Amino acid sequence: MSQIRTVAFTRQATNVFLHILTRCNLRCRHCYINPAQHGRRQVPLKTVTAWLKALVRPDGRANLILLGGEPTLHPDLAAIVTTARQMGYGSVTIDTNGWGIPALVDRLSPADVDAISFSLDGPTAEENDRLRGRGSYAICLKGVKAAVDRGFAASMITTVSTVNIDDLARMVPLVKRWGIRRFFIQVIGIRGRSAGPQATEGQVDRDRWLAVVPEVAQRIAEDGITVTYPKVFLGPDELFECAGKVADNHFIFPNGRVYRCPLCEDYPLHSLALEGKKLVPTPRINEADLFELTIPEGCVMNKLVQPGNIAYGADGRPLYKIACCLLKEQIQ
């Protein structure tokens, strides 16, 4: 059996999650993008270049993840990839629903991109498309095939909620058959569309998560596929660490907001901003002030924005802690 390890937080590398636009060709029911807070513009290539310069590291230990919206809708995506490579980013990943990948892989080589990560939330069109929209399953698989056929490393991301947790095990043969090299399981965050009045998806409770997710991850890893999933739940005596304090992650949106914590993204709590060519701190109070708080439930932002995943004993104390949403388990 493959070994599970917790991926420790580190400041030895910088992770840059750059949303180059918020526009998308799909309307996923659980999308976290919030244009009112993130902006509606498409970031011009000149601005993207300036932002990349502000965050690159001279030692090459900066990793770039390009997101949207749907990043393949940006006409300069190929140029952004090659620009980042020329600057010295250690890795470049594209997160996509697959829509523009068949055309994009004709403009790039596998040496330009470390991974293309495809979002798919169900093992069949019926299960996936009810969450991500009609035709999205076919779009994703067409993109996967185009990438794999051209020699690109393909990853897959599945976001788990109460709606699709029972379908997760059926992803196993599909991931193995499609030539996927890495599989990421994500927990739904109650933000963006998932926090809206029409939301129907919820977070999976602790018992169900622990009964399903680690076992599915092990089965996929048996074929040599690296699997990563969030730890989510800590024992009451386990150490809680906030990535905002002990890691170097930047979640950047088209309006220049830079967050350190994804759970803060529905609110103007960003601790940094990109102004021109510079990364600058924002006035207090912001997310960094919340990172300093210690509570028995673990993550402060989780307690504030999505407390439904916490359970309490008769004495009013939490039965477990919620881990930082960026703390991952990996099977390799």
C-alpha positions as CSV (number, residue, x, y, z in Angstrom):
1,M,0.0,0.0,0.0
2,S,1.2,3.5,-0.8
3,Q,2.2,5.7,2.1
4,I,0.2,8.9,3.0
5,R,2.3,11.9,4.0
6,T,1.3,15.3,5.1
7,V,2.9,18.0,2.9
8,A,4.5,20.4,5.3
9,F,4.2,24.2,4.9
10,T,7.3,25.9,3.8
11,R,8.6,29.4,2.8
12,Q,11.3,27.8,0.7
13,A,9.1,28.2,-2.4
14,T,6.6,30.8,-3.5
15,N,3.3,29.7,-5.0
16,V,1.6,32.3,-7.3
17,F,-2.1,31.6,-8.1
18,L,-2.8,34.1,-10.8
19,H,-6.4,34.6,-12.1
20,I,-5.8,36.3,-15.4
21,L,-9.6,36.9,-16.0
22,T,-12.9,36.0,-14.2
23,R,-14.9,35.3,-17.4
24,C,-15.8,31.7,-18.1
25,N,-17.6,29.6,-20.7
26,L,-19.3,27.5,-17.9
27,R,-21.5,28.3,-14.9
28,C,-20.4,25.7,-12.4
29,R,-22.8,25.6,-9.4
30,H,-19.9,25.7,-6.9
31,C,-17.6,28.3,-8.6
32,Y,-15.7,30.4,-6.1
33,I,-15.2,33.4,-8.4
34,N,-16.9,36.5,-7.2
35,P,-16.7,39.3,-9.8
36,A,-17.9,41.9,-7.3
37,Q,-14.8,41.2,-5.2
38,H,-12.4,40.0,-7.8
39,G,-13.0,42.3,-10.7
40,R,-14.4,41.6,-14.2
41,R,-11.6,42.6,-16.4
42,Q,-9.2,40.5,-18.5
43,V,-5.7,41.3,-17.3
44,P,-3.6,42.7,-20.2
45,L,-0.4,40.9,-21.1
46,K,1.6,44.0,-20.1
47,T,0.1,44.0,-16.6
48,V,0.5,40.3,-16.2
49,T,4.2,40.6,-17.1
50,A,4.6,43.4,-14.5
51,W,2.9,41.3,-11.8
52,L,5.0,38.2,-12.7
53,K,8.2,40.3,-12.3
54,A,7.0,41.4,-8.9
55,L,6.7,37.9,-7.6
56,V,9.4,35.8,-9.3
57,R,12.3,34.6,-7.2
58,P,15.9,34.7,-8.3
59,D,16.5,31.2,-7.1
60,G,13.9,29.8,-9.4
61,R,11.7,28.6,-6.6
62,A,8.5,30.3,-7.6
63,N,5.6,28.2,-9.0
64,L,3.0,29.7,-11.2
65,I,-0.6,28.5,-11.5
66,L,-2.7,30.2,-14.1
67,L,-6.4,30.3,-13.5
68,G,-9.6,32.1,-14.4
69,G,-12.5,32.1,-14.9
70,E,-11.4,29.9,-17.8
71,P,-7.7,30.9,-18.6
72,T,-7.9,29.5,-22.2
73,L,-10.3,32.4,-23.0
74,H,-7.4,34.8,-22.6
75,P,-6.0,35.5,-26.0
76,D,-2.4,35.9,-24.6
77,L,-2.3,32.7,-22.5
78,A,0.5,31.1,-24.6
79,A,2.5,34.3,-24.4
80,I,2.0,34.5,-20.6
81,V,3.3,30.9,-20.3
82,T,6.4,31.6,-22.3
83,T,7.0,34.9,-20.5
84,A,6.9,33.2,-17.1
85,R,9.3,30.6,-18.3
86,Q,11.7,33.2,-19.6
87,M,11.6,35.0,-16.2
88,G,12.6,31.9,-14.4
89,Y,9.5,30.5,-12.8
90,G,10.3,27.0,-11.6
91,S,7.0,25.5,-12.7
92,V,4.0,26.6,-14.7
93,T,0.6,25.0,-14.4
94,I,-2.7,25.8,-16.2
95,D,-6.0,25.0,-14.4
96,T,-8.8,24.6,-17.0
97,N,-12.1,23.1,-17.8
98,G,-10.5,21.9,-21.1
99,W,-12.4,24.3,-23.4
100,G,-9.4,25.9,-25.3
101,I,-6.8,23.2,-24.7
102,P,-7.0,21.6,-28.2
103,A,-6.0,24.9,-29.8
104,L,-3.5,25.9,-27.0
105,V,-1.4,22.7,-27.3
106,D,-0.7,23.6,-30.9
107,R,1.0,26.9,-29.7
108,L,3.0,25.4,-26.8
109,S,5.3,22.5,-26.2
110,P,5.3,20.1,-23.2
111,A,8.6,21.8,-22.1
112,D,6.7,25.0,-21.6
113,V,4.1,23.7,-19.2
114,D,4.7,21.4,-16.2
115,A,1.0,20.4,-16.0
116,I,-2.4,21.1,-17.4
117,S,-5.0,20.4,-14.7
118,F,-8.5,19.6,-15.8
119,S,-11.6,20.1,-13.6
120,L,-14.1,17.3,-13.7
121,D,-16.6,16.6,-11.0
122,G,-18.2,13.3,-11.9
123,P,-17.5,10.0,-13.7
124,T,-20.1,10.5,-16.4
125,A,-21.7,13.3,-18.3
126,E,-24.8,13.0,-16.2
127,E,-23.1,13.5,-12.9
128,N,-20.5,16.0,-14.0
129,D,-22.8,18.2,-16.2
130,R,-25.4,18.7,-13.4
131,L,-22.7,20.5,-11.5
132,R,-20.7,22.2,-14.3
133,G,-23.2,22.6,-17.1
134,R,-24.4,20.7,-20.2
135,G,-21.5,19.6,-22.5
136,S,-18.8,20.3,-19.9
137,Y,-17.9,16.6,-19.6
138,A,-17.3,16.2,-23.3
139,I,-15.3,19.5,-23.4
140,C,-13.0,18.3,-20.6
141,L,-12.3,14.9,-22.1
142,K,-11.6,16.4,-25.5
143,G,-9.1,18.7,-23.8
144,V,-7.5,15.8,-21.9
145,K,-7.1,13.7,-25.0
146,A,-5.5,16.6,-26.9
147,A,-3.0,17.3,-24.1
148,V,-2.1,13.7,-23.5
149,D,-1.8,12.9,-27.3
150,R,0.7,15.8,-27.6
151,G,2.8,14.7,-24.6
152,F,1.6,17.2,-22.0
153,A,1.4,16.1,-18.4
154,A,-2.3,16.0,-17.5
155,S,-3.7,16.3,-14.0
156,M,-7.3,16.2,-12.9
157,I,-9.1,18.1,-10.1
158,T,-12.4,16.9,-8.5
159,T,-14.2,19.1,-6.1
160,V,-16.1,17.0,-3.5
161,S,-19.4,18.1,-1.9
162,T,-22.5,16.4,-0.5
163,V,-23.8,16.3,-4.1
164,N,-21.0,14.1,-5.6
165,I,-19.2,12.4,-2.7
166,D,-21.0,9.1,-3.6
167,D,-19.7,9.3,-7.2
168,L,-16.0,9.7,-6.2
169,A,-15.1,6.0,-6.2
170,R,-16.3,5.7,-9.8
171,M,-13.6,8.2,-10.9
172,V,-10.9,5.6,-10.2
173,P,-11.0,3.6,-13.5
174,L,-11.5,6.8,-15.5
175,V,-8.5,8.6,-14.1
176,K,-6.3,5.5,-14.8
177,R,-7.6,5.1,-18.3
178,W,-7.2,8.7,-19.4
179,G,-3.5,9.0,-18.8
180,I,-3.7,11.3,-15.8
181,R,-0.5,11.7,-13.9
182,R,-1.7,13.6,-10.8
183,F,-5.2,13.6,-9.2
184,F,-6.3,16.3,-6.9
185,I,-9.3,16.0,-4.6
186,Q,-10.6,19.3,-3.3
187,V,-13.2,20.1,-0.7
188,I,-15.9,22.6,-1.7
189,G,-15.5,26.0,-0.1
190,I,-18.5,28.0,0.9
191,R,-17.6,31.1,-1.1
192,G,-18.6,32.6,-4.4
193,R,-21.6,30.8,-5.9
194,S,-21.6,28.1,-3.2
195,A,-22.3,30.8,-0.6
196,G,-25.2,32.2,-2.6
197,P,-28.9,31.8,-1.9
198,Q,-29.4,29.2,-4.7
199,A,-26.5,27.0,-3.4
200,T,-27.4,23.3,-3.0
201,E,-24.0,21.8,-2.3
202,G,-22.6,21.5,1.1
203,Q,-19.4,20.3,2.8
204,V,-19.1,16.6,3.6
205,D,-19.1,15.8,7.3
206,R,-16.0,14.3,9.0
207,D,-17.1,10.7,9.1
208,R,-18.1,10.6,5.5
209,W,-15.0,12.3,4.3
210,L,-12.7,10.0,6.2
211,A,-14.6,6.9,5.1
212,V,-14.5,7.8,1.4
213,V,-11.6,10.1,0.4
214,P,-8.5,8.3,1.7
215,E,-9.7,5.0,0.4
216,V,-10.3,6.4,-3.1
217,A,-7.0,8.1,-3.1
218,Q,-5.2,4.9,-2.2
219,R,-6.9,3.0,-5.1
220,I,-5.9,5.6,-7.6
221,A,-2.3,5.8,-6.3
222,E,-1.9,2.0,-6.8
223,D,-1.3,2.7,-10.5
224,G,1.6,5.2,-9.8
225,I,-0.6,8.3,-10.0
226,T,0.2,10.9,-7.4
227,V,-2.9,11.9,-5.4
228,T,-3.3,15.0,-3.3
229,Y,-6.3,15.9,-1.1
230,P,-6.9,18.3,1.8
231,K,-6.4,17.1,5.4
232,V,-9.5,19.0,6.5
233,F,-9.9,17.5,10.0
234,L,-7.4,17.5,12.8
235,G,-7.6,15.7,16.2
236,P,-8.2,18.0,19.2
237,D,-4.6,17.6,20.2
238,E,-3.0,18.0,16.8
239,L,-1.1,21.1,16.0
240,F,-2.9,23.7,13.9
241,E,-0.8,25.8,11.5
242,C,-2.0,28.6,9.3
243,A,-0.4,28.8,5.9
244,G,-0.9,32.5,6.0
245,K,1.9,32.6,8.7
246,V,4.2,29.8,7.6
247,A,4.0,29.5,3.8
248,D,4.4,31.8,0.9
249,N,1.2,31.7,-1.2
250,H,-0.3,34.5,-3.2
251,F,-3.9,34.3,-4.7
252,I,-4.1,37.2,-7.2
253,F,-7.2,38.5,-8.9
254,P,-7.7,40.8,-11.9
255,N,-8.5,43.8,-9.7
256,G,-5.0,43.5,-8.1
257,R,-6.1,42.1,-4.8
258,V,-3.7,39.6,-3.4
259,Y,-4.9,37.2,-0.7
260,R,-2.9,34.7,1.4
261,C,-6.0,32.7,2.5
262,P,-8.6,31.4,-0.1
263,L,-11.3,31.5,2.5
264,C,-11.0,35.3,2.7
265,E,-11.7,35.8,-1.0
266,D,-15.3,36.8,-0.7
267,Y,-14.4,39.8,1.4
268,P,-12.1,42.9,1.1
269,L,-9.7,41.3,3.6
270,H,-6.7,40.9,1.3
271,S,-3.4,41.7,3.0
272,L,-1.5,42.6,-0.1
273,A,-2.2,44.4,-3.4
274,L,-0.4,44.8,-6.7
275,E,-0.1,48.5,-7.5
276,G,1.8,49.1,-10.8
277,K,4.8,46.9,-10.6
278,K,4.9,46.6,-6.8
279,L,3.4,44.2,-4.2
280,V,2.4,46.4,-1.3
281,P,0.7,45.7,2.1
282,T,-2.9,46.9,2.6
283,P,-4.2,48.8,5.7
284,R,-5.4,47.0,8.7
285,I,-7.7,45.2,9.6
286,N,-7.0,42.5,7.0
287,E,-6.6,38.7,6.8
288,A,-3.1,38.9,8.4
289,D,-4.6,40.1,11.6
290,L,-7.0,37.1,11.7
291,F,-4.0,34.7,11.1
292,E,-2.7,35.7,14.6
293,L,-5.8,34.5,16.4
294,T,-5.9,31.1,18.2
295,I,-9.2,29.3,18.7
296,P,-10.0,25.7,19.8
297,E,-11.8,25.1,16.4
298,G,-8.5,25.6,14.5
299,C,-9.0,27.8,11.4
300,V,-10.4,31.2,12.3
301,M,-11.7,31.9,8.8
302,N,-13.4,28.5,8.6
303,K,-15.2,29.3,11.9
304,L,-16.3,32.7,10.5
305,V,-17.5,31.7,7.0
306,Q,-18.3,28.0,6.9
307,P,-18.8,26.7,10.5
308,G,-21.1,23.9,9.4
309,N,-18.2,21.4,9.2
310,I,-17.5,21.8,13.0
311,A,-19.1,19.5,15.6
312,Y,-19.2,20.1,19.4
313,G,-19.5,17.9,22.4
314,A,-22.0,18.2,25.2
315,D,-19.5,20.4,27.0
316,G,-19.5,22.9,24.2
317,R,-16.0,22.1,23.1
318,P,-15.2,21.2,19.5
319,L,-14.7,17.5,18.9
320,Y,-11.9,18.2,16.4
321,K,-10.1,21.0,14.7
322,I,-10.4,22.2,11.2
323,A,-7.1,22.3,9.4
324,C,-5.9,25.1,7.3
325,C,-7.5,24.6,3.9
326,L,-4.1,24.5,2.3
327,L,-2.8,21.6,4.4
328,K,-2.6,18.6,2.1
329,E,-2.1,14.9,2.3
330,Q,-0.3,13.2,-0.6
331,I,0.1,9.6,-1.8
332,Q,2.9,9.1,-4.2
